[in-house]
Amino acid sequence: MVLPFKVYIVYLGHNQNKAPDLTSKHHLQLLSTVFTSKKDAKQAMLYSYKHGFSGFSATLNSTQAQVLSNTKGVISIFKSKTVHLHTTRSWDFLGLSMDYSTEKATPMWQQAYGGDVIVGVFDTGIWAESHSFREEPGMGPVPASWKGKCVSGEHFDPATACNRKLIGATYYLGGFERRYGKLNKTRNLEYESPLDAVGHGTHVASTAVGSVVKNASFLGGFGQGTGRGGAPRARLAVYKVCWNVNLEGRCTEADIMAAFDKALHDGVNVISGSFGLRPPLRAFFATAASIGSFHAMQMGVSVVFSAGNSGPDPSLVENVFPWSISVAASTIDRSFPTRIVLDCALSFLGEGFVAHPITAILSNASNYFSSGVCRTESVKNVTAKADGKIILCFSSVGSVRREEAEAAARNRSAAGLIFVEPLSRPFPDITILPLLLLDIIQGTKMAQYLSRRPPTIQIFPSKTVLKRAPAPIVADFSSRGPSSISPDFLKPDISAPGINILAAWPPMSPPTPTLDDRRSVDWNFQSGTSMSCPHVSGVVALLKSAHPDWSPAAIRSALMTTAYTTDTSNDQILAVGSIKASDPFDIGAGHINPLRAMDPGLVYEMKPEDYLVFLCNIGYTEDQIRSLVLHDMNRTKTFCFPSSSRTSNANLNYPSITVLNLQRTTTITRKVRNVGGWGKIAVYFVRVVNPQGVDVVVWPKLLIFSPFKQERTFYVTLIPNKISQGRFDFGEIVWSDGFHHVRSPLVVLVNTATTAATATMDTAVGGHGFQAIANI
């Protein structure tokens, strides 16, 4: 019987051997134990990971994989799966504004910081000819710490493509070709080089660190303005790990592992990854993203991931590793209103990207599709065309998605599509056919008018309007928490702009993932947590440059504790498609505030050892954990104490506080460090918002920092005060000195069988002001 072969990743922990060649030799020896000859093992070997961590990927059958999994020193072995991509004005909306009236005017933070920081982007490559990747004026030499390079390839010449802005570009194809076969450049436009044939990678990179470019806009002038990334002076290193399959990127974990290994060796300071594995989630250290980001954290490299596009259902958030940042998506205050008039009498206001006026006849979807379901497979009569007509479709009829309806309307040769969705505010997409979005109230009124007779419809060109609509609003597609694998930590961590983001685009790639789209653009609108992720990556680059001594945990803390939860109308941030206020499972700690994050006041620090306690708590052994740590970490230290004396995950010093299964009075601990001014005395007072059904007591109620005492510990006692079963409730703890407001979300799952109100406040805080820390 012939056993099927798959690409597996064998993970061995940190690279204990500093010589990469010796590490590769060890990998081959280990792989040879499951093959009859070393020659067969060499053929099976795909990558040897030997810089940032130790491991390899190879083609194995399940029997060989099982043997290796039982081999001493192997922490995990797992199949290399295919991960999916999570596919201007936004920086102004975030407070990083520019005065475009003068040639030299730039915002202080974006102009002053970033030149010494290297951002690694793992994606579909780069269109290096875009002005977004030219050198900024006055840009200094490449940082001396940089060890990477630009590699040559098909239609990619490092001599002309790379400069002091784009300092690194390489590609990893082995895992993709083992999974999908030889790169098919006839069927899919693609280049065996760092060159981007999809567009996603170019868009992401320019959002994070793109240089300043004037007069950027989409076709017809939509969103016109000065485009730039969050850190326009930062350096860019591109690692192409995703490849074109029908105009969508496909990325294998074997290639992603290779990129992590190389990027950490090259010397990047920030890694941005807009991709993820869809649920069900796999165990920690059984994914390339979790392994790569863990070793990055140990080396002081911040890793930012997208949270996924599987919303709005709960618990589908991706990239939930506590040592990285997971980013949700939200809107900015830019809209594209489009006026619609029926019979010169009845007006509607939709949203879309309509460049030219259209006059046509409005027609009902039921004229072309069975039961009015706007799908190509629902066509009633193949000869019935909608030539020159605008079709009215409802998403609620047959649960049709926009892209399905647009494809069906194009199939019927329609001149355009009115698509009705039950959303509080529709957000348009880039399409081939003119597509207008209407809310359900206006759509119903239009359908009633259409039922009398087919009217003449006039659609006027869409406009770009700023500051008219409340923002941010959480995107409906943005994946929600709690984490399905580690609910002890709030995920996503934070929200950032991710809807209709304008950024650079390769002109040979169409603006939509449609094979018959023949348009060419230099700038394109994209939506997804893929777009919110690089917004945070750009801000992280600024923070890293402004505060080079901050750890990845301190940077994450600064972002989370300064995030805000109200929109431009000073109401609670809403979730798209509802009138419900968002909660931490939608937006994490809140919406990113870059200026506040530069000076957060206090930070919650976490050292690599803290994460090892978490790994002990979820079942990793002392020997496994020792093999994960860096050379300079104390290997004689015990990390996994008996469970009876081990701290709970709730006590790990994360900026948000999550307590699961609260059945009785429980106290947890947090420690903060003053970064609001060295050498100064600072006094912070606490303010608490109780989750429903829980009394929260914080001790002490004020924290005093001095030049001699920059760290303080406080205790949070949670007292359930009602009978509740399996319900999450939310509150917050805010420390303030009058200028800084250090906010931590509080997420509690109360699960009491009897009322806990018998616990008095005195017994809760104890005779010495706090209760002994309890296991949760």
N, C-alpha and C positions, 0 to 999 in steps of 0.2 A: 504494500500500500504506500503511495506517495503522499507524504505529509505536506500540507500547504505551508509555504514560507511567507513570513511577514518581516517587516523591519521592526526590530525591538531596540529599546534603549536600555543599557545596563548602567546603573548609577552606583558609583563607588565612594562618593563623598568628596571631601576636599582632596586636592592633589598633594599627597604626602611626599612626593618626590619632586624636588625643584627642577630637575632636568627633564624637559618635555620628551626628549627622545627615549629616556629610560621608562617614562610613563607609558609611551606608546608601545614599547617592547613588552611591558607588563600586560597591557591590554590584549595584545596579540597572543601572549602565552595563555592568558585566561580563556580567550575565545577558542584556542586550539584544543582545549580539554573536551570540547563537545564536537569536534570534527576529527576525521580520520587522518588528516594531514594538515601541516601548516599552510600548504598551498591553498587548500579549500578554505581555511580560516581567513587568509588574506583576501580571497575573492569575496567572502561574505562580509568582511569589514567595510563599513561605510565611512564613519568618522571616528577618530580617537580624540576625545575631549581631554586636554592635558594642561590647560593654562589656568582658567578660573576655577576649575573643579576637575574631578577625575571620573571618567566613564567612557563608554563607546556605544556606537550604534552599529548593528549588523543584521543581516538577513538570517533569520532562524526559523525553525519550526517549533511547535509548542513543546515538544519533548525536550529539545535543546534549551529552550527558555526555562523550563521547569528545573532542569539540572543546574543551570547557572543561578537560578534564584535561591538554591540551597547551598550555594558556595560561600565559604567564609569571606567576609569583606564586601559582599554585595548587599547594598542597602535596599535597592528596589530594581525591578525590571518590568518594563511595560511597553506595550505596542506604541509605535510612533503613529499617532493619529493626525488627521488633517484638521487644522484649526481654521476658523473663518474670520475674515475681516469684519469689523463692526462699523461698516459703512452706513477785516477790514473794519467792519463796524464793531465786531465783537470785542476788540481791545479797547475801543473808546467806551463801550458799555461797561467794561470791567474797571474803568477809571484810569487806564493808561492812555491818555489822550495826547494828540499831537496838534500843534498849530500849523495848519497847512498853508497859511498865508505867507510864510517866509521860508526861504530855501533851507535855512540851517536850523529851524526850530524843531526840537525833538523833546520828548518827555524825559525828565531827569533819570528815572529808574531805567528805562529802556536804553538810554544813551550812555549812562554811566557804568552799567554792569553787563556782564555776559561774555566779554572778550576772552576771558581766561577759562571758560567752561566749554566742554565738548559734549554735545548731545548726540547720542546714538539712536537712530530711528530704524526699527526692524519692520520692513514693509515690502512694497512691490518695486522698490528701486527709486530712481530719481531722474527727472528731466533737467539735466544740469544747465541747459541753455536758457532756462527761465531766469528773468531778472531777479527773482527772489533769491537766487543763489550766487549773485555777484558779490564781490567784496564791498563791505561798507566803507565809506570814506574814513581814512585814518586808521583802518584796521591793522593792528600790529602783527608781528610774526606768529606763526603757529606755536602753541604752547610747547615748551621743551619736553614735557611729560608724554607727548603723543608718540606712540610707536606704530600706529597703523599706516595704511597707504591706500592709494587709489589703484585698482587693478584694471588692466585693459580688457576689452572684450568687444563683442559685436556692436559696431556703431558707437563705441565709447572709448575715447582717447583721453587718458589722464592728463596729457599735456595741455589740452584745451578745456576739458571738463572740470578739472579740480583747481582750486585756488586757496587763498587763505580763509575763505568761508567754507567751502566744501572741501574738507581736508582728508576725507576718507570715503571710499566707495568700494564695496566688494559684494560678492553674491555666493549663494549656497543653493545648489541644484540637486545634489545627490539624493537626498531624501525624497524630493518630488519625483525624480525619474524612477527610483525604485518602486514608488507607489503607483505612478501613472504611466510609466514608460517614457521613452525618449521624447524630449520636448517637441511637440508638433507645431512648428512655426507656419505650416500651411493652413491649418484649421484656425489657429489662434495667433494673432499678432504678438510676437514675443521676441526677446533678444537675449542671447546667452551672454549677458553682461549686467552691470548695475543699472542699465537703462530701463526706465519705467514704461511699460506698455499698457498698464491698466489705468494709471492716474492717481490711485489711492495714495501711494507713497509720496508722490510729489506734493499732493494736497496736504497731507499730514506734516511733512517736513517744513513746508512754507508756513503753516499755521504755528508751528512751534518756534522756529528760529529764522523765518524768512526775512531777507533784507527789505528795506523800505522801497516801495515801488509806487509811483504816482499814477493816477488815472487807471486804476484797476477796476474792471467791471465785467459782468457777464454780457452775453449778446444783447444788444439793444440798450446797453448802459445801466442795467440793473445793478444796484449796490455800488455805484461808482464812488470811488474815494481812493485814499492812499492805503495800499495793502502792506502789511508787514506781520511778522511773527511776534510772539511774546517777548523773545530775546533776540532782537535783530542783529546784535553784535556777537552772539554766541557762535561757536564753530559747529559744523555739521559733519557727522560720520554716518554713512548710509550702509545698511546691511540688508541686501535683497534676499528675502527668505520666502516671498510669496510670488506665485507665478500665474500667468493669465490662463484661465479656463473659462471660455465664453464671456470675456470681459469682466470676470470676477476673480479676485485673488484667492489662491489656494496655497496654504503654507503647511509644511509638515514639521512635526516636533523634532525630528532628527536634524533638520536644517536650522531650526530655531535654537536648539542646543548648541550647534556649531557657532552660530552668531553670538550667543551669550559668551561662550568660551573665548572667542576671538576679541570681542568688544572689551571684556574685562582685562585681557592682556594688552589691548591697544591703549587703554587709558581713558575711556570715556568717563564722564562724571554723572551723566543722566542717561537713562534708557527709556525710550517711549515705545510701547507696544499696543497697537490698536487692533488686537485680535484676541480670540479666546475659544475655549472648548465649551460647547453647549452642554447644559445639564443632561443626565446626571453627572455631577462632578466626581472626579477621581480623588484618591487620597493624596495628601501632601507627599511630595517627592515621588509622585507617579505622574507628573506632568513636567514638560520642559520649562514652562513659565515659572512654576513654583521653585524648581531647582535653581534655575538661572538667577532668579530674583533674590533667592536666599543668599547665594554666594556674593551677589552684587552688594547686598546690604552689609555683609561682613567686611567688604572692601571699601565701604563708604560711598557706594554708588546708589543713588535714588532710582527706583524703577516705578514707572507710572503705566498703568494698564487701563483700558476701557472696561466698563462694567458689563457690557453686552447689550444687545438689542432685542431682548425677549420679553419686555414689559407689555402690559402693565401687571401681569399676574405676579403674585409674591413668590419669593424664594428662588428666583431664577438668575440671580446676580452671579456673574463669573469673576474669575481672577480675585479670589477672596483671601489671599495670603496676608497674614498680619504684618509681614515685613515689607509690603509694597503698598501702593496707593491705587485704589479702584475708583473710577470716575463715572458719574452719571451724566446725563445730557439734559440741557434745558435751553430755553429760547433767549434771544436778545430782543431789544426794543425796536426792531426793524420789521416792517410788514410791507406787503406788496398788494395794496388794495386795487381792485379791478371793477369798474362800473359796468353793469349789465342792464340793458333796457329792452323791454318787450313792447312791441307795437308803439314805440315812442310815447308810452304812457306809464308803464310800471317799471320802477327801478329796483335793482338789487345791488349789493356790494359783496363781491367774492374776493378771493385771493388767487393769484397766479402769476405766471411769467409770460404775458402776452405782449409781444413787441409791436404789433401793428393792429389797427382796427379791423374788426370782422363784422360783416353783415350777412346773415343767413336765415334759414328757417329752423326753428326749434322743433325737435322730434322726440317722441317718447321711446324709451328703450324697448318697450314691449312690441314695437313695430318690427324689431329685428331679432330680438332674443326671447326665447321661451320664458314665460312668466316674468319677463323684464329683468332677467338675471344677466348682467353685462359680462359675460364670458364668451370667449371664442367658441367653446364647445357647445354653447347654448344657442347658436345661430339657428333661426327657424327655417330660413330659406337662403341658400347660398347665393342665389341670384339677386336677392333683395339688398340693394346698396343704399347707403345714406349720403350719396354724392352731394357735397356742398351743404350738408345739414349739420346742425349741432345736436348731439344726443344728450338727453337728460337721464342720468343713472343715479340710483340710490345704493349706497354701500349696504344698507340694511336688507335689501332684497337679495337673498342668497349669500349674504356675508361676503360680498365681493371686495377685493382689495383694489386700490387705485391702479396699480400696474396691470392688473387683469382687465379692468374696465378700459384703460387706455389702449391696450393691445387689441381688445375686441372692437373698439371704435375705429381704430386704424384698419382693422380687418374689413370693416364695412365701408371704408373710404369716407369716413365722416370728416367734416372740416374742423371739428372741435368737440369737446366733451365738457359738460357740466356735471360734476360729481358731488353728490350730497353726502355729508358725513355727520354723525351726531356728536360733533365736537364743539367745545365752548369757543375755540378759536382755531380755524383750519390753517395748516401750514403747507404751502404748495411745494411740489417737487419739480425738478427739471424733467420735461418729457418731450417727445418728438411732436406729438399732436398738442395743439393748444388745449390746456386743461385748466378749468376754473373750479375752485372749491367753494361750496356753499354750506352753511350750517343747516341743520335739519328744519329750523323754523322757516327760513327763506326758501329752502328747497321745497317744502310742502306747499307754500304759497305759489311757487312757480308751477308745480305740478297741477294744482287746481286751475290755474289760468290756462295751462296747456290742454286740460281736459275739455275745454270749450271748443278750441280750434287751434291749429298750428300757427303760432304767432311768428312775426319777424323779430329776430333777436339781433341786437347790436352789442358788441363787446368792444369796449374802449381799451387802449393800451394801459397796461399795468403801470403803477407808479411805485417808486421807492420812498417810503415814509418812515420817519424816525420819531420815537418818543410818543407815539399815539396810543400804543397798546401796553397794558401792564406787563412787566417782565421782571425777572424770569418766570417761566412756567415750565414745569417738568415735562419732558417729552413722553408721550404715551409709550413709545417703544423702549425707553430706557429701563434696563433690568432692575428689578426691585429686590431688596432684602426681605427677610434675613437670610444670611448665608445658609445654604443647605448642608454644608459640611463643617462649618465652624461658626455657629451662631453666637459664640461667646464674644466675637468682635463685630462691631457694626460695619456692615458693608452695604452699599458703597460708602466710601469715606467722604466724598464731596461731590458737588455738581459744578458743571462748567458749560459754556455755550456749545451746543451741538446740533442746532437746527439751522439749515440754510447758511452755512459758513462759506464765505467766498475766499478761495485760495488758489494758488498756482495749479496749472493743469498742462499735461503734455499735448500739443496740438494734434498729434497723430492718433490720440485716443478720443473717441467720441464722448460728449458730455453725459450720455446715458449708457448704461450697460446693455445696449441694444445693437445687434449686429447690423441692422439696416439704418442706423443713425450715421449720416455722412457729414455731420457738422464738425468743424474744427474750432477750438477755443483755446485761449491761453489762461483763462481764469474760469473757475466753475464753482457752482454751489453744490455742497454735499451735506448730508445730515446723518447723524449716528453718534454713538458714543466713541466711534473712531475719531470724530472731530472734537469732542470734548476732551479726550485724553491729551492731545498735543497742546491744548490751551494750558492745562496744568503742567505739562512738561516744560513749556516755555517759562512759566512763572517759577518753577523749581530751579531752572537754570539761573534766573535772576537772583533768587534767594541764595543759591550755592555760591554765586559770585560775590554777593554782598556780605555773606556770612560763611566764609570758607571753612570755619571750624565747626559748623553745625553738622550733625549726623543726619542720615536719612530720616530717623525718627523725629528729630527736632524740626526738620523741614516740614514733615507731614503734620506735626503738632501745630506749627505756625499757620499752616493752611486751614486746618480744621477748626481751631479755636477762634479764628478771626472771621470765619464764614458767616454769612447772614441768612436769615430765614424769612425776610419780608421782601415784597416786590416794589416796583417803582411807585405804586400807589399806597405804600406803607401797610398793605394787608399781607396776610400770610401767603407765601408762595403756593400757587395752586398746581394741581396735576392736570395735564391735558385730558379732555374728555370727561371731566367731572367738575362739580363745584366743591369738591373736597380739598381742604387744605392739605398740603404735603406733610409728610412725617419723615423721621430719619431713615426709614426703609426706602423712601423715594430719593432723598437728596443727601443722605448721610448727615454730616454736621451742618450742611447748608451750602449756599452758593459761594464760589471762590471770590475773595476780596484781595487782590494782589497788593494793594498799597498798605492795607492793615497787616497783611502777613509779613511785610518787611520789618515791622516793629510790633511783634505780638505781645510783648510784656513778659509773659511766662511761657515756658515750653514744658511738655511732658517728654522726658528723655527715656529711651529704651536702648539698652546695650544688647549685643548679640546673645549674651548669656540669658537674658530675659526670654528670648524666643525659644531657647533650649528648654526652659522650664515648661513652656507651652507644649513642646514636642514630647517631653516626658509625660505630660498629662494626657496626651492623646495616644500613648502607647509605644512610642519609640524607646528602645533600650539604651542603657548607658553606653554600651559599646558602639551602637549605631551613631549615637550623638557625638561621641568622641571623634569619630571619623569624619564628621561634618565640619569641625571647627578649623580655623586657621592655625598656621604653625605657631604663632605667637600667643595664642590663647592658652591659659593654664590647663594643661591636659591632666594634671593630678587632681583637679577639682572635681567634686562630685556634683553632678547636675540633677540626677534623678533620686531624690530622697524618697523614703517610704510614703505612700499616698496619705497616710494619717498626718504627716508633718509637712506635706508639700503645699505650696501656695496654690490657690485656685486660679483659673484663667481670668476670672473677674478682677483679680488683684494685680494682674500685669499692667504696667503703667501706660495703657493706651489712652489717647486723648478723649475718646468717648468711653462711656461706662455702660456696660451691658450685664445685666444680672438675670440669669435664667432660673426658672423654677423657684421663685421666692416663696418659701413656705413658712418661714419664721424670721424673726429679727436677725439681720445679718449686717456685718460691718466689713467694708472693703477699704483699701488703702490706695492713695495716690501721692506722688511726689512731683513737685514743680520746681523749675529752675528759673531764676530771674535773669532775663536777657534784655530788660528794658533800660539799661544804662549801668555800666560797671562803675563801682565806687560810690553809688548813691544808695541812700536809704529809701526803701519803698514799702508802703503799707497797702495791702490788698484786703478788701472786705468781701464777704460772700453773699450771694443772693441765690435762692433756691426756688425752682418751680417744681412742685411735687407731681409725679405721675399720679393718675387717678388710682385711688385705692392704696396709696403708699405715703407714709410720712417719712420725710428725709431729714436727717439731722447731720450737719457737717460740723466737725470739731477739728481744730479751733475755728472760730468764726472770723478771725483775721490772721493774716500771715505777714510777718515783718521780716524784710530782707535788709541786710547790711553788707558792706564790703567784705565782712568776715563770714557771712552766712548767706550764700546765694541759693541754697536749696532748702525747701521746707516740705514737710510731710503733713498731709491732712487725712482725716478719716470720714467716711461716709457711711452712716448707719441707715438702713432701710427697714421700715416697720410696716408690714402689711396691716391695713386697718379695716378690711372688709373681706367677705367671702367671695372668692373669684377663682375661676378655673380656666387656665390656658389662654389668657388674654394679655396681649402686649399693650403697655401704656408708656407714655413718653413724658419726660420732664427735662430739666437742665440745671446745671450748676455753673454760676458765673462768678469769677473773681475779678474785682475791679479796683484800680487805684484812682479812679476818677477820669483817667484818660484811656488806659487799656481796658478792654473788656474781654476776658479770657473765658470763653463759653465751651462747656462740655455737654453734649447730649447725654441724656440718661434714659436708657431703654430697660424696662423691667417687665418680666413675665411673671405675674402673680399667679400662684397656684396653691391656694389655701383651702383646706378642708373645713376648717373652723375659723371663726373670727380671731384675729391676732391682736385685737385692741386691748387685751389684758396686759400687754407689755407696756409699762409706763415709760415715760421719757427718761426718768432717773435711772432705771435699770438698763435702758438702752445704751446710755452713754457711760454708765458705770461710775465707780467712785473716783477713778483717776481721769475721767473725762472721755474715755473711749472703751469700747468693748473689745475683747480679744478677737482677732481676725478669725472668721469662721470659714470652714470649707463650704462651698456652694454646690 
